[in-house]
């Protein structure tokens, strides 16, 4: 699976069922391993509201489906 495939999926929290956003970036170590993904909340009025990014590790990802990525924060 490519990073671009993951970027098309919504990231949803298993704790409360809320949509957290979409993956916009990944942090890669010097050895070439992904240490975490960066999720940016999807907001329509992004210019007026500050949005904080969320970092998600592989251990927090519980399931990758056809349309969503389920995570436990």
Contact map, one row per residue, 1 for C-alpha under 8 A:
1110110000000000000000000000000000000000000000000000000000000000000000000
1111110000000000000000000000000000000000000000000000000000000000000000000
1111111000000000000000000000000000000000000000000000000000000000000000000
0111111100000000000000000000000000000000000000000000000000000000000000000
1111111110000000000000000000000000000000000000000000000000000000000000000
1111111110000000000000100000000000000000000000000000000000000000000000000
0011111111000000000001110000000000000000000000000000000000000000000000000
0001111111000000000001100000000000000000000000000000000000000000001000000
0000111111100000000001100000000000000000000000000000000000000000011110000
0000001111110000001111100000000000000000000000000000000000000000001110000
0000000011111000001111100000000000000010000000000000000000000000000111100
0000000001111100111110000000000000000000000000000000000000000000000111100
0000000000111111111100000000000000000000000000000000000000000000000001111
0000000000011111110000000000000000000000000000000000000000000000000001111
0000000000001111100000000000000000000000000000000000000000000000000000011
0000000000001111110000000000000000000000000000000000000000000000000000000
0000000000011111111000000000000000000000000000000000000000000000000000000
0000000000011101111100000000000000000000000000000000000000000000000000000
0000000001111000111110000000000000000000000000000000000000000000000000000
0000000001111000011111000000000000000011110000000000000000000000000000000
0000000001110000001111100000000000000011110000000000000000000000000000000
0000001111100000000111110000000000000011110000000000000000000000000000000
0000011111100000000011111100000000001111000000000000000000000000000000000
0000001000000000000001111100000000001111000000000000000000000000000000000
0000000000000000000000111110000000001110000000000000000000000000000000000
0000000000000000000000111111000001111100000000000000000000000000000000000
0000000000000000000000001111100001111100000000000000000000000000000000000
0000000000000000000000000111111111110000000000000000000000000000000000000
0000000000000000000000000011111111100000000000000000000000000000000000000
0000000000000000000000000001111110000000000000000000000000000000000000000
0000000000000000000000000001111110000000000000000000000000000000000000000
0000000000000000000000000001111111000000000000000000000000000000000000000
0000000000000000000000000001111111100000000000000000000000000000000000000
0000000000000000000000000111100111111000000000000000000000000000000000000
0000000000000000000000000111100011111000000000000000000011000000000000000
0000000000000000000000000111000001111100000000000000001111000000000000000
0000000000000000000000111110000001111110000000000000001110000000000000000
0000000000000000000000111110000000011111000000000000111100000000000000000
0000000000100000000111111000000000001111100000000000111100000000000000000
0000000000000000000111110000000000000111110000000011110000000000000000000
0000000000000000000111000000000000000011111000000011100000000000000000000
0000000000000000000111000000000000000001111100000000000000000000000000000
0000000000000000000000000000000000000000111111000000000000000000000000000
0000000000000000000000000000000000000000011111000000000000000000000000000
0000000000000000000000000000000000000000001111111000000000000000000000000
0000000000000000000000000000000000000000001111111110000000000000000000000
0000000000000000000000000000000000000000000011111100000000000000000000000
0000000000000000000000000000000000000000000011111100000000000000000000000
0000000000000000000000000000000000000000000011111110000000000000000000000
0000000000000000000000000000000000000000000001111111000000000000000000000
0000000000000000000000000000000000000001100001001111100000000000000000000
0000000000000000000000000000000000000001100000000111110000000000000000000
0000000000000000000000000000000000000111100000000011111000000000000000000
0000000000000000000000000000000000000111000000000001111100000000000000000
0000000000000000000000000000000000011110000000000000111110000000000000000
0000000000000000000000000000000000011110000000000000011111011000000000101
0000000000000000000000000000000000111000000000000000001111111000000000000
0000000000000000000000000000000000110000000000000000000111111000000000000
0000000000000000000000000000000000000000000000000000000011111100000000000
0000000000000000000000000000000000000000000000000000000111111100000000111
0000000000000000000000000000000000000000000000000000000111111111000011110
0000000000000000000000000000000000000000000000000000000000111111000011110
0000000000000000000000000000000000000000000000000000000000001111100011100
0000000000000000000000000000000000000000000000000000000000001111110111000
0000000000000000000000000000000000000000000000000000000000000011111111000
0000000010000000000000000000000000000000000000000000000000000001111100000
0000000111000000000000000000000000000000000000000000000000000000111110000
0000000011110000000000000000000000000000000000000000000000000001111111000
0000000011110000000000000000000000000000000000000000000000001111101111100
0000000000111100000000000000000000000000000000000000000000001111100111110
0000000000111100000000000000000000000000000000000000000100011110000011111
0000000000001110000000000000000000000000000000000000000000011100000001111
0000000000001110000000000000000000000000000000000000000100010000000000111
